[in-house]
Amino acid sequence: PAPVLPKGLGAATGQLVLDAVRRADEVSAAECADLVGISRVSARRYLEHYLSAGLLELRLQYGAGRPERRYRIVG
């Protein structure tokens, strides 16, 4: 059964986001947005939802400036 999505998030787009993360192994919100064809803000909302639902895990990549949030499938 698919997890229930919050208002404003669609199941079809959510599946595209999860598929993109699975294929890429690990993505940032900007990379995910490019892969799926949605805005970075929308990609971030889906990624953060799936992170809180326990489907994704987060790794912070440190470099110049603020750390980049990188998402990958749990497991």
N, CA, C and O atoms as a Tripos MOL2 file, in Angstrom:
@<TRIPOS>MOLECULE
protein
  300   299    75     0     0
PROTEIN
NO_CHARGES

@<TRIPOS>ATOM
      1 N           0.8300   -1.2050    0.0000 N.3       1 PRO1
      2 CA          0.0000    0.0000    0.0000 C.3       1 PRO1
      3 C           0.8660    1.2570    0.0000 C.2       1 PRO1
      4 O           1.8380    1.3540    0.7490 O.2       1 PRO1
      5 N           0.5090    2.2010   -0.8330 N.am      2 ALA2
      6 CA          1.2690    3.4490   -0.9290 C.3       2 ALA2
      7 C           1.0120    4.2960    0.3170 C.2       2 ALA2
      8 O          -0.1090    4.3360    0.8250 O.2       2 ALA2
      9 N           2.0460    4.9670    0.8040 N.am      3 PRO3
     10 CA          1.8400    5.8280    1.9710 C.3       3 PRO3
     11 C           0.9200    7.0010    1.6110 C.2       3 PRO3
     12 O           0.9050    7.4550    0.4670 O.2       3 PRO3
     13 N           0.1700    7.4780    2.5770 N.am      4 VAL4
     14 CA         -0.7130    8.6220    2.3580 C.3       4 VAL4
     15 C           0.1420    9.8800    2.2600 C.2       4 VAL4
     16 O           1.0120   10.1270    3.0950 O.2       4 VAL4
     17 N          -0.1250   10.6690    1.2220 N.am      5 LEU5
     18 CA          0.6550   11.8880    1.0020 C.3       5 LEU5
     19 C          -0.0740   13.0950    1.5700 C.2       5 LEU5
     20 O          -1.3040   13.1340    1.5610 O.2       5 LEU5
     21 N           0.6650   14.0760    2.0610 N.am      6 PRO6
     22 CA          0.0310   15.3040    2.5530 C.3       6 PRO6
     23 C          -0.6350   16.0680    1.4060 C.2       6 PRO6
     24 O          -0.3340   15.8440    0.2330 O.2       6 PRO6
     25 N          -1.5210   16.9520    1.7610 N.am      7 LYS7
     26 CA         -2.2130   17.7950    0.7890 C.3       7 LYS7
     27 C          -1.1900   18.4940   -0.1040 C.2       7 LYS7
     28 O          -0.1880   19.0240    0.3740 O.2       7 LYS7
     29 N          -1.4570   18.4850   -1.3970 N.am      8 GLY8
     30 CA         -0.5710   19.1580   -2.3400 C.3       8 GLY8
     31 C           0.4600   18.2460   -2.9820 C.2       8 GLY8
     32 O           1.1030   18.6320   -3.9580 O.2       8 GLY8
     33 N           0.6280   17.0310   -2.4450 N.am      9 LEU9
     34 CA          1.5660   16.0780   -3.0350 C.3       9 LEU9
     35 C           0.7740   14.9640   -3.7020 C.2       9 LEU9
     36 O          -0.1510   14.4100   -3.1090 O.2       9 LEU9
     37 N           1.1440   14.6350   -4.9460 N.am     10 GLY10
     38 CA          0.4180   13.6200   -5.7010 C.3      10 GLY10
     39 C           1.1480   12.2930   -5.7310 C.2      10 GLY10
     40 O           2.3770   12.2360   -5.7130 O.2      10 GLY10
     41 N           0.3570   11.2180   -5.7770 N.am     11 ALA11
     42 CA          0.9270    9.8630   -5.7670 C.3      11 ALA11
     43 C           1.7870    9.5920   -6.9980 C.2      11 ALA11
     44 O           2.8560    8.9920   -6.8870 O.2      11 ALA11
     45 N           1.3280   10.0290   -8.1680 N.am     12 ALA12
     46 CA          2.0710    9.7590   -9.4070 C.3      12 ALA12
     47 C           3.4300   10.4590   -9.3890 C.2      12 ALA12
     48 O           4.4510    9.8580   -9.7240 O.2      12 ALA12
     49 N           3.4330   11.7200   -8.9990 N.am     13 THR13
     50 CA          4.6940   12.4630   -8.9220 C.3      13 THR13
     51 C           5.5790   11.8910   -7.8170 C.2      13 THR13
     52 O           6.7960   11.7970   -7.9740 O.2      13 THR13
     53 N           4.9660   11.5140   -6.7100 N.am     14 GLY14
     54 CA          5.7170   10.8990   -5.6200 C.3      14 GLY14
     55 C           6.4320    9.6430   -6.0700 C.2      14 GLY14
     56 O           7.5760    9.3990   -5.6860 O.2      14 GLY14
     57 N           5.7560    8.8400   -6.8900 N.am     15 GLN15
     58 CA          6.3760    7.6220   -7.4110 C.3      15 GLN15
     59 C           7.5420    7.9610   -8.3320 C.2      15 GLN15
     60 O           8.5750    7.2920   -8.3020 O.2      15 GLN15
     61 N           7.3790    8.9990   -9.1500 N.am     16 LEU16
     62 CA          8.4710    9.4390  -10.0370 C.3      16 LEU16
     63 C           9.6860    9.8820   -9.2170 C.2      16 LEU16
     64 O          10.8290    9.6010   -9.5770 O.2      16 LEU16
     65 N           9.4200   10.5810   -8.1080 N.am     17 VAL17
     66 CA         10.5100   11.0320   -7.2300 C.3      17 VAL17
     67 C          11.2450    9.8230   -6.6430 C.2      17 VAL17
     68 O          12.4740    9.7650   -6.6700 O.2      17 VAL17
     69 N          10.4880    8.8610   -6.1140 N.am     18 LEU18
     70 CA         11.1230    7.6710   -5.5310 C.3      18 LEU18
     71 C          11.8980    6.8850   -6.5930 C.2      18 LEU18
     72 O          12.9960    6.3980   -6.3240 O.2      18 LEU18
     73 N          11.3330    6.7620   -7.7910 N.am     19 ASP19
     74 CA         12.0230    6.0520   -8.8810 C.3      19 ASP19
     75 C          13.3270    6.7620   -9.2530 C.2      19 ASP19
     76 O          14.3450    6.1160   -9.5030 O.2      19 ASP19
     77 N          13.2860    8.0910   -9.2860 N.am     20 ALA20
     78 CA         14.4820    8.8630   -9.6310 C.3      20 ALA20
     79 C          15.5740    8.6630   -8.5800 C.2      20 ALA20
     80 O          16.7450    8.5010   -8.9220 O.2      20 ALA20
     81 N          15.1900    8.6730   -7.3070 N.am     21 VAL21
     82 CA         16.1670    8.4640   -6.2290 C.3      21 VAL21
     83 C          16.7630    7.0610   -6.3420 C.2      21 VAL21
     84 O          17.9720    6.8760   -6.1980 O.2      21 VAL21
     85 N          15.8970    6.0750   -6.6010 N.am     22 ARG22
     86 CA         16.3580    4.6880   -6.7060 C.3      22 ARG22
     87 C          17.3520    4.5370   -7.8590 C.2      22 ARG22
     88 O          18.3960    3.9050   -7.7020 O.2      22 ARG22
     89 N          17.0280    5.1140   -9.0070 N.am     23 ARG23
     90 CA         17.9100    5.0040  -10.1880 C.3      23 ARG23
     91 C          19.2420    5.7210   -9.9880 C.2      23 ARG23
     92 O          20.2950    5.2200  -10.3820 O.2      23 ARG23
     93 N          19.1810    6.9050   -9.3660 N.am     24 ALA24
     94 CA         20.3940    7.7190   -9.2080 C.3      24 ALA24
     95 C          21.2230    7.2800   -8.0060 C.2      24 ALA24
     96 O          22.3820    7.6740   -7.8810 O.2      24 ALA24
     97 N          20.6510    6.4750   -7.1290 N.am     25 ASP25
     98 CA         21.2860    6.0150   -5.8920 C.3      25 ASP25
     99 C          21.2520    7.0840   -4.8010 C.2      25 ASP25
    100 O          20.9530    6.7830   -3.6460 O.2      25 ASP25
    101 N          21.5530    8.3180   -5.1600 N.am     26 GLU26
    102 CA         21.5360    9.4150   -4.1850 C.3      26 GLU26
    103 C          21.3600   10.7210   -4.9550 C.2      26 GLU26
    104 O          22.0040   10.9330   -5.9820 O.2      26 GLU26
    105 N          20.4840   11.5940   -4.4530 N.am     27 VAL27
    106 CA         20.2250   12.8630   -5.1480 C.3      27 VAL27
    107 C          20.0910   14.0180   -4.1690 C.2      27 VAL27
    108 O          19.7830   13.8320   -2.9920 O.2      27 VAL27
    109 N          20.3300   15.2070   -4.6860 N.am     28 SER28
    110 CA         19.9570   16.4350   -3.9860 C.3      28 SER28
    111 C          18.5680   16.8230   -4.5090 C.2      28 SER28
    112 O          18.0920   16.2470   -5.4870 O.2      28 SER28
    113 N          17.9320   17.7780   -3.8730 N.am     29 ALA29
    114 CA         16.6190   18.2350   -4.3430 C.3      29 ALA29
    115 C          16.7210   18.7930   -5.7620 C.2      29 ALA29
    116 O          15.8330   18.5590   -6.5820 O.2      29 ALA29
    117 N          17.7920   19.5260   -6.0590 N.am     30 ALA30
    118 CA         17.9610   20.1000   -7.4010 C.3      30 ALA30
    119 C          18.1270   19.0060   -8.4530 C.2      30 ALA30
    120 O          17.5420   19.0870   -9.5330 O.2      30 ALA30
    121 N          18.9210   17.9850   -8.1410 N.am     31 GLU31
    122 CA         19.1090   16.8660   -9.0770 C.3      31 GLU31
    123 C          17.8040   16.1220   -9.2970 C.2      31 GLU31
    124 O          17.4620   15.7730  -10.4270 O.2      31 GLU31
    125 N          17.0820   15.8810   -8.2230 N.am     32 CYS32
    126 CA         15.8060   15.1790   -8.3110 C.3      32 CYS32
    127 C          14.8210   15.9860   -9.1650 C.2      32 CYS32
    128 O          14.1130   15.4260  -10.0020 O.2      32 CYS32
    129 N          14.7830   17.2850   -8.9470 N.am     33 ALA33
    130 CA         13.8930   18.1560   -9.7190 C.3      33 ALA33
    131 C          14.1900   18.0430  -11.2120 C.2      33 ALA33
    132 O          13.2700   17.9500  -12.0230 O.2      33 ALA33
    133 N          15.4700   18.0520  -11.5740 N.am     34 ASP34
    134 CA         15.8620   17.9240  -12.9840 C.3      34 ASP34
    135 C          15.4590   16.5680  -13.5500 C.2      34 ASP34
    136 O          14.9770   16.4830  -14.6790 O.2      34 ASP34
    137 N          15.6540   15.5080  -12.7700 N.am     35 LEU35
    138 CA         15.3420   14.1520  -13.2330 C.3      35 LEU35
    139 C          13.8430   13.9520  -13.4570 C.2      35 LEU35
    140 O          13.4320   13.2890  -14.4090 O.2      35 LEU35
    141 N          13.0330   14.5320  -12.5700 N.am     36 VAL36
    142 CA         11.5840   14.3130  -12.6150 C.3      36 VAL36
    143 C          10.8760   15.3560  -13.4790 C.2      36 VAL36
    144 O           9.8150   15.0870  -14.0440 O.2      36 VAL36
    145 N          11.4740   16.5610  -13.5780 N.am     37 GLY37
    146 CA         10.8400   17.6250  -14.3460 C.3      37 GLY37
    147 C           9.8750   18.4530  -13.5120 C.2      37 GLY37
    148 O           8.8480   18.9160  -14.0090 O.2      37 GLY37
    149 N          10.2140   18.6340  -12.2330 N.am     38 ILE38
    150 CA          9.4190   19.4780  -11.3310 C.3      38 ILE38
    151 C          10.3310   20.5400  -10.7330 C.2      38 ILE38
    152 O          11.5440   20.5080  -10.9390 O.2      38 ILE38
    153 N           9.7520   21.4800   -9.9930 N.am     39 SER39
    154 CA         10.5680   22.5330   -9.3860 C.3      39 SER39
    155 C          11.3980   21.9580   -8.2440 C.2      39 SER39
    156 O          11.0640   20.9150   -7.6830 O.2      39 SER39
    157 N          12.4730   22.6430   -7.9110 N.am     40 ARG40
    158 CA         13.3300   22.2120   -6.8030 C.3      40 ARG40
    159 C          12.5540   22.2230   -5.4860 C.2      40 ARG40
    160 O          12.7280   21.3410   -4.6460 O.2      40 ARG40
    161 N          11.7020   23.2250   -5.3160 N.am     41 VAL41
    162 CA         10.9010   23.3290   -4.0950 C.3      41 VAL41
    163 C           9.9490   22.1320   -3.9810 C.2      41 VAL41
    164 O           9.8050   21.5570   -2.9010 O.2      41 VAL41
    165 N           9.3090   21.7600   -5.0770 N.am     42 SER42
    166 CA          8.4140   20.5930   -5.0580 C.3      42 SER42
    167 C           9.1970   19.3250   -4.7630 C.2      42 SER42
    168 O           8.7730   18.5020   -3.9520 O.2      42 SER42
    169 N          10.3340   19.1670   -5.4180 N.am     43 ALA43
    170 CA         11.1640   17.9770   -5.1910 C.3      43 ALA43
    171 C          11.5410   17.8830   -3.7120 C.2      43 ALA43
    172 O          11.4900   16.8070   -3.1180 O.2      43 ALA43
    173 N          11.9180   19.0090   -3.1320 N.am     44 ARG44
    174 CA         12.3070   19.0400   -1.7210 C.3      44 ARG44
    175 C          11.1550   18.6100   -0.8160 C.2      44 ARG44
    176 O          11.3620   17.8860    0.1580 O.2      44 ARG44
    177 N           9.9310   19.0610   -1.1420 N.am     45 ARG45
    178 CA          8.7530   18.6800   -0.3360 C.3      45 ARG45
    179 C           8.5340   17.1710   -0.3790 C.2      45 ARG45
    180 O           8.2810   16.5500    0.6530 O.2      45 ARG45
    181 N           8.6300   16.5790   -1.5730 N.am     46 TYR46
    182 CA          8.4750   15.1250   -1.6800 C.3      46 TYR46
    183 C           9.5930   14.3980   -0.9290 C.2      46 TYR46
    184 O           9.3360   13.4550   -0.1810 O.2      46 TYR46
    185 N          10.8280   14.8420   -1.1340 N.am     47 LEU47
    186 CA         11.9720   14.1890   -0.5000 C.3      47 LEU47
    187 C          11.8670   14.2660    1.0260 C.2      47 LEU47
    188 O          12.1180   13.2800    1.7200 O.2      47 LEU47
    189 N          11.4990   15.4280    1.5380 N.am     48 GLU48
    190 CA         11.3710   15.5920    2.9960 C.3      48 GLU48
    191 C          10.2120   14.7590    3.5370 C.2      48 GLU48
    192 O          10.2940   14.2200    4.6400 O.2      48 GLU48
    193 N           9.1280   14.6530    2.7590 N.am     49 HIS49
    194 CA          8.0050   13.8070    3.1910 C.3      49 HIS49
    195 C           8.4570   12.3480    3.3050 C.2      49 HIS49
    196 O           8.2070   11.6870    4.3140 O.2      49 HIS49
    197 N           9.1220   11.8580    2.2640 N.am     50 TYR50
    198 CA          9.5580   10.4590    2.2760 C.3      50 TYR50
    199 C          10.6500   10.2130    3.3150 C.2      50 TYR50
    200 O          10.7720    9.1060    3.8410 O.2      50 TYR50
    201 N          11.4380   11.2390    3.6100 N.am     51 LEU51
    202 CA         12.4280   11.1380    4.6870 C.3      51 LEU51
    203 C          11.7030   10.9520    6.0280 C.2      51 LEU51
    204 O          12.0690   10.0760    6.8110 O.2      51 LEU51
    205 N          10.6840   11.7690    6.2910 N.am     52 SER52
    206 CA          9.9630   11.6710    7.5650 C.3      52 SER52
    207 C           9.1440   10.3820    7.6450 C.2      52 SER52
    208 O           8.8770    9.8820    8.7380 O.2      52 SER52
    209 N           8.7430    9.8410    6.4770 N.am     53 ALA53
    210 CA          7.9790    8.5850    6.4480 C.3      53 ALA53
    211 C           8.8860    7.3590    6.5920 C.2      53 ALA53
    212 O           8.4030    6.2340    6.7200 O.2      53 ALA53
    213 N          10.2100    7.5860    6.5710 N.am     54 GLY54
    214 CA         11.1460    6.4810    6.7500 C.3      54 GLY54
    215 C          11.5220    5.7380    5.4750 C.2      54 GLY54
    216 O          12.1720    4.6940    5.5360 O.2      54 GLY54
    217 N          11.1180    6.2670    4.3140 N.am     55 LEU55
    218 CA         11.4630    5.6160    3.0400 C.3      55 LEU55
    219 C          12.8230    6.0600    2.5100 C.2      55 LEU55
    220 O          13.4860    5.3300    1.7730 O.2      55 LEU55
    221 N          13.2270    7.2720    2.8980 N.am     56 LEU56
    222 CA         14.5230    7.8020    2.4650 C.3      56 LEU56
    223 C          15.3840    8.0820    3.6840 C.2      56 LEU56
    224 O          14.8850    8.2640    4.7940 O.2      56 LEU56
    225 N          16.6970    8.1120    3.4490 N.am     57 GLU57
    226 CA         17.6190    8.5510    4.4950 C.3      57 GLU57
    227 C          18.4080    9.7350    3.9640 C.2      57 GLU57
    228 O          18.5140    9.9430    2.7550 O.2      57 GLU57
    229 N          18.9530   10.5000    4.8860 N.am     58 LEU58
    230 CA         19.6200   11.7570    4.5610 C.3      58 LEU58
    231 C          21.1020   11.6740    4.8850 C.2      58 LEU58
    232 O          21.5050   11.1250    5.9110 O.2      58 LEU58
    233 N          21.9070   12.2330    3.9830 N.am     59 ARG59
    234 CA         23.3340   12.3990    4.2510 C.3      59 ARG59
    235 C          23.6600   13.8520    3.9590 C.2      59 ARG59
    236 O          23.2850   14.3760    2.9100 O.2      59 ARG59
    237 N          24.3460   14.4960    4.8670 N.am     60 LEU60
    238 CA         24.7740   15.8730    4.6320 C.3      60 LEU60
    239 C          26.1650   15.8530    4.0060 C.2      60 LEU60
    240 O          27.0910   15.2520    4.5500 O.2      60 LEU60
    241 N          26.3020   16.5160    2.8590 N.am     61 GLN61
    242 CA         27.5920   16.5790    2.1720 C.3      61 GLN61
    243 C          28.1800   17.9670    2.4140 C.2      61 GLN61
    244 O          27.6140   18.9810    2.0060 O.2      61 GLN61
    245 N          29.3150   17.9850    3.0800 N.am     62 TYR62
    246 CA         29.9230   19.2540    3.4520 C.3      62 TYR62
    247 C          30.9040   19.7150    2.3850 C.2      62 TYR62
    248 O          31.6340   18.9140    1.8010 O.2      62 TYR62
    249 N          30.9080   21.0130    2.1450 N.am     63 GLY63
    250 CA         31.8220   21.6230    1.1870 C.3      63 GLY63
    251 C          31.8460   23.1060    1.4960 C.2      63 GLY63
    252 O          31.7620   23.5120    2.6550 O.2      63 GLY63
    253 N          31.9600   23.9080    0.4560 N.am     64 ALA64
    254 CA         31.9040   25.3560    0.6520 C.3      64 ALA64
    255 C          30.4530   25.7500    0.9160 C.2      64 ALA64
    256 O          29.5420   25.2390    0.2650 O.2      64 ALA64
    257 N          30.2370   26.6560    1.8670 N.am     65 GLY65
    258 CA         28.8830   27.0960    2.1580 C.3      65 GLY65
    259 C          28.1370   26.0830    3.0150 C.2      65 GLY65
    260 O          28.7420   25.3020    3.7500 O.2      65 GLY65
    261 N          26.8170   26.1110    2.9060 N.am     66 ARG66
    262 CA         26.0080   25.2220    3.7490 C.3      66 ARG66
    263 C          26.0570   23.7940    3.2310 C.2      66 ARG66
    264 O          26.2610   23.5760    2.0370 O.2      66 ARG66
    265 N          25.8710   22.8180    4.1140 N.am     67 PRO67
    266 CA         25.9180   21.4250    3.6720 C.3      67 PRO67
    267 C          24.7610   21.1160    2.7180 C.2      67 PRO67
    268 O          23.6570   21.6390    2.8670 O.2      67 PRO67
    269 N          25.0370   20.2620    1.7420 N.am     68 GLU68
    270 CA         24.0130   19.8490    0.7870 C.3      68 GLU68
    271 C          23.2890   18.6270    1.3380 C.2      68 GLU68
    272 O          23.9170   17.6770    1.8060 O.2      68 GLU68
    273 N          21.9690   18.6630    1.2750 N.am     69 ARG69
    274 CA         21.1550   17.5300    1.7290 C.3      69 ARG69
    275 C          21.0670   16.5220    0.5850 C.2      69 ARG69
    276 O          20.5730   16.8450   -0.4950 O.2      69 ARG69
    277 N          21.5510   15.2930    0.8260 N.am     70 ARG70
    278 CA         21.5400   14.2220   -0.1790 C.3      70 ARG70
    279 C          20.6290   13.1080    0.3090 C.2      70 ARG70
    280 O          20.7390   12.6650    1.4520 O.2      70 ARG70
    281 N          19.7390   12.6610   -0.5480 N.am     71 TYR71
    282 CA         18.7290   11.6710   -0.1760 C.3      71 TYR71
    283 C          18.9930   10.3580   -0.8930 C.2      71 TYR71
    284 O          19.4360   10.3380   -2.0420 O.2      71 TYR71
    285 N          18.7090    9.2440   -0.1890 N.am     72 ARG72
    286 CA         18.7960    7.9190   -0.8140 C.3      72 ARG72
    287 C          17.7630    6.9990   -0.1760 C.2      72 ARG72
    288 O          17.2760    7.2480    0.9270 O.2      72 ARG72
    289 N          17.4420    5.9240   -0.9040 N.am     73 ILE73
    290 CA         16.4650    4.9540   -0.4240 C.3      73 ILE73
    291 C          17.0430    4.2450    0.8160 C.2      73 ILE73
    292 O          18.2220    3.8900    0.8410 O.2      73 ILE73
    293 N          16.2120    4.0470    1.8250 N.am     74 VAL74
    294 CA         16.6500    3.3390    3.0350 C.3      74 VAL74
    295 C          16.9850    1.9010    2.6900 C.2      74 VAL74
    296 O          16.2760    1.2550    1.9180 O.2      74 VAL74
    297 N          18.0770    1.4010    3.2700 N.am     75 GLY75
    298 CA         18.4560    0.0150    3.0300 C.3      75 GLY75
    299 C          19.6870    0.0050    2.2470 C.2      75 GLY75
    300 O          20.2020   -1.0650    1.9210 O.2      75 GLY75
@<TRIPOS>BOND
     1     1     2 1
     2     2     3 1
     3     3     4 2
     4     3     5 am
     5     5     6 1
     6     6     7 1
     7     7     8 2
     8     7     9 am
     9     9    10 1
    10    10    11 1
    11    11    12 2
    12    11    13 am
    13    13    14 1
    14    14    15 1
    15    15    16 2
    16    15    17 am
    17    17    18 1
    18    18    19 1
    19    19    20 2
    20    19    21 am
    21    21    22 1
    22    22    23 1
    23    23    24 2
    24    23    25 am
    25    25    26 1
    26    26    27 1
    27    27    28 2
    28    27    29 am
    29    29    30 1
    30    30    31 1
    31    31    32 2
    32    31    33 am
    33    33    34 1
    34    34    35 1
    35    35    36 2
    36    35    37 am
    37    37    38 1
    38    38    39 1
    39    39    40 2
    40    39    41 am
    41    41    42 1
    42    42    43 1
    43    43    44 2
    44    43    45 am
    45    45    46 1
    46    46    47 1
    47    47    48 2
    48    47    49 am
    49    49    50 1
    50    50    51 1
    51    51    52 2
    52    51    53 am
    53    53    54 1
    54    54    55 1
    55    55    56 2
    56    55    57 am
    57    57    58 1
    58    58    59 1
    59    59    60 2
    60    59    61 am
    61    61    62 1
    62    62    63 1
    63    63    64 2
    64    63    65 am
    65    65    66 1
    66    66    67 1
    67    67    68 2
    68    67    69 am
    69    69    70 1
    70    70    71 1
    71    71    72 2
    72    71    73 am
    73    73    74 1
    74    74    75 1
    75    75    76 2
    76    75    77 am
    77    77    78 1
    78    78    79 1
    79    79    80 2
    80    79    81 am
    81    81    82 1
    82    82    83 1
    83    83    84 2
    84    83    85 am
    85    85    86 1
    86    86    87 1
    87    87    88 2
    88    87    89 am
    89    89    90 1
    90    90    91 1
    91    91    92 2
    92    91    93 am
    93    93    94 1
    94    94    95 1
    95    95    96 2
    96    95    97 am
    97    97    98 1
    98    98    99 1
    99    99   100 2
   100    99   101 am
   101   101   102 1
   102   102   103 1
   103   103   104 2
   104   103   105 am
   105   105   106 1
   106   106   107 1
   107   107   108 2
   108   107   109 am
   109   109   110 1
   110   110   111 1
   111   111   112 2
   112   111   113 am
   113   113   114 1
   114   114   115 1
   115   115   116 2
   116   115   117 am
   117   117   118 1
   118   118   119 1
   119   119   120 2
   120   119   121 am
   121   121   122 1
   122   122   123 1
   123   123   124 2
   124   123   125 am
   125   125   126 1
   126   126   127 1
   127   127   128 2
   128   127   129 am
   129   129   130 1
   130   130   131 1
   131   131   132 2
   132   131   133 am
   133   133   134 1
   134   134   135 1
   135   135   136 2
   136   135   137 am
   137   137   138 1
   138   138   139 1
   139   139   140 2
   140   139   141 am
   141   141   142 1
   142   142   143 1
   143   143   144 2
   144   143   145 am
   145   145   146 1
   146   146   147 1
   147   147   148 2
   148   147   149 am
   149   149   150 1
   150   150   151 1
   151   151   152 2
   152   151   153 am
   153   153   154 1
   154   154   155 1
   155   155   156 2
   156   155   157 am
   157   157   158 1
   158   158   159 1
   159   159   160 2
   160   159   161 am
   161   161   162 1
   162   162   163 1
   163   163   164 2
   164   163   165 am
   165   165   166 1
   166   166   167 1
   167   167   168 2
   168   167   169 am
   169   169   170 1
   170   170   171 1
   171   171   172 2
   172   171   173 am
   173   173   174 1
   174   174   175 1
   175   175   176 2
   176   175   177 am
   177   177   178 1
   178   178   179 1
   179   179   180 2
   180   179   181 am
   181   181   182 1
   182   182   183 1
   183   183   184 2
   184   183   185 am
   185   185   186 1
   186   186   187 1
   187   187   188 2
   188   187   189 am
   189   189   190 1
   190   190   191 1
   191   191   192 2
   192   191   193 am
   193   193   194 1
   194   194   195 1
   195   195   196 2
   196   195   197 am
   197   197   198 1
   198   198   199 1
   199   199   200 2
   200   199   201 am
   201   201   202 1
   202   202   203 1
   203   203   204 2
   204   203   205 am
   205   205   206 1
   206   206   207 1
   207   207   208 2
   208   207   209 am
   209   209   210 1
   210   210   211 1
   211   211   212 2
   212   211   213 am
   213   213   214 1
   214   214   215 1
   215   215   216 2
   216   215   217 am
   217   217   218 1
   218   218   219 1
   219   219   220 2
   220   219   221 am
   221   221   222 1
   222   222   223 1
   223   223   224 2
   224   223   225 am
   225   225   226 1
   226   226   227 1
   227   227   228 2
   228   227   229 am
   229   229   230 1
   230   230   231 1
   231   231   232 2
   232   231   233 am
   233   233   234 1
   234   234   235 1
   235   235   236 2
   236   235   237 am
   237   237   238 1
   238   238   239 1
   239   239   240 2
   240   239   241 am
   241   241   242 1
   242   242   243 1
   243   243   244 2
   244   243   245 am
   245   245   246 1
   246   246   247 1
   247   247   248 2
   248   247   249 am
   249   249   250 1
   250   250   251 1
   251   251   252 2
   252   251   253 am
   253   253   254 1
   254   254   255 1
   255   255   256 2
   256   255   257 am
   257   257   258 1
   258   258   259 1
   259   259   260 2
   260   259   261 am
   261   261   262 1
   262   262   263 1
   263   263   264 2
   264   263   265 am
   265   265   266 1
   266   266   267 1
   267   267   268 2
   268   267   269 am
   269   269   270 1
   270   270   271 1
   271   271   272 2
   272   271   273 am
   273   273   274 1
   274   274   275 1
   275   275   276 2
   276   275   277 am
   277   277   278 1
   278   278   279 1
   279   279   280 2
   280   279   281 am
   281   281   282 1
   282   282   283 1
   283   283   284 2
   284   283   285 am
   285   285   286 1
   286   286   287 1
   287   287   288 2
   288   287   289 am
   289   289   290 1
   290   290   291 1
   291   291   292 2
   292   291   293 am
   293   293   294 1
   294   294   295 1
   295   295   296 2
   296   295   297 am
   297   297   298 1
   298   298   299 1
   299   299   300 2
@<TRIPOS>SUBSTRUCTURE
     1 PRO1         2 RESIDUE 1 A PRO
     2 ALA2         6 RESIDUE 1 A ALA
     3 PRO3        10 RESIDUE 1 A PRO
     4 VAL4        14 RESIDUE 1 A VAL
     5 LEU5        18 RESIDUE 1 A LEU
     6 PRO6        22 RESIDUE 1 A PRO
     7 LYS7        26 RESIDUE 1 A LYS
     8 GLY8        30 RESIDUE 1 A GLY
     9 LEU9        34 RESIDUE 1 A LEU
    10 GLY10       38 RESIDUE 1 A GLY
    11 ALA11       42 RESIDUE 1 A ALA
    12 ALA12       46 RESIDUE 1 A ALA
    13 THR13       50 RESIDUE 1 A THR
    14 GLY14       54 RESIDUE 1 A GLY
    15 GLN15       58 RESIDUE 1 A GLN
    16 LEU16       62 RESIDUE 1 A LEU
    17 VAL17       66 RESIDUE 1 A VAL
    18 LEU18       70 RESIDUE 1 A LEU
    19 ASP19       74 RESIDUE 1 A ASP
    20 ALA20       78 RESIDUE 1 A ALA
    21 VAL21       82 RESIDUE 1 A VAL
    22 ARG22       86 RESIDUE 1 A ARG
    23 ARG23       90 RESIDUE 1 A ARG
    24 ALA24       94 RESIDUE 1 A ALA
    25 ASP25       98 RESIDUE 1 A ASP
    26 GLU26      102 RESIDUE 1 A GLU
    27 VAL27      106 RESIDUE 1 A VAL
    28 SER28      110 RESIDUE 1 A SER
    29 ALA29      114 RESIDUE 1 A ALA
    30 ALA30      118 RESIDUE 1 A ALA
    31 GLU31      122 RESIDUE 1 A GLU
    32 CYS32      126 RESIDUE 1 A CYS
    33 ALA33      130 RESIDUE 1 A ALA
    34 ASP34      134 RESIDUE 1 A ASP
    35 LEU35      138 RESIDUE 1 A LEU
    36 VAL36      142 RESIDUE 1 A VAL
    37 GLY37      146 RESIDUE 1 A GLY
    38 ILE38      150 RESIDUE 1 A ILE
    39 SER39      154 RESIDUE 1 A SER
    40 ARG40      158 RESIDUE 1 A ARG
    41 VAL41      162 RESIDUE 1 A VAL
    42 SER42      166 RESIDUE 1 A SER
    43 ALA43      170 RESIDUE 1 A ALA
    44 ARG44      174 RESIDUE 1 A ARG
    45 ARG45      178 RESIDUE 1 A ARG
    46 TYR46      182 RESIDUE 1 A TYR
    47 LEU47      186 RESIDUE 1 A LEU
    48 GLU48      190 RESIDUE 1 A GLU
    49 HIS49      194 RESIDUE 1 A HIS
    50 TYR50      198 RESIDUE 1 A TYR
    51 LEU51      202 RESIDUE 1 A LEU
    52 SER52      206 RESIDUE 1 A SER
    53 ALA53      210 RESIDUE 1 A ALA
    54 GLY54      214 RESIDUE 1 A GLY
    55 LEU55      218 RESIDUE 1 A LEU
    56 LEU56      222 RESIDUE 1 A LEU
    57 GLU57      226 RESIDUE 1 A GLU
    58 LEU58      230 RESIDUE 1 A LEU
    59 ARG59      234 RESIDUE 1 A ARG
    60 LEU60      238 RESIDUE 1 A LEU
    61 GLN61      242 RESIDUE 1 A GLN
    62 TYR62      246 RESIDUE 1 A TYR
    63 GLY63      250 RESIDUE 1 A GLY
    64 ALA64      254 RESIDUE 1 A ALA
    65 GLY65      258 RESIDUE 1 A GLY
    66 ARG66      262 RESIDUE 1 A ARG
    67 PRO67      266 RESIDUE 1 A PRO
    68 GLU68      270 RESIDUE 1 A GLU
    69 ARG69      274 RESIDUE 1 A ARG
    70 ARG70      278 RESIDUE 1 A ARG
    71 TYR71      282 RESIDUE 1 A TYR
    72 ARG72      286 RESIDUE 1 A ARG
    73 ILE73      290 RESIDUE 1 A ILE
    74 VAL74      294 RESIDUE 1 A VAL
    75 GLY75      298 RESIDUE 1 A GLY
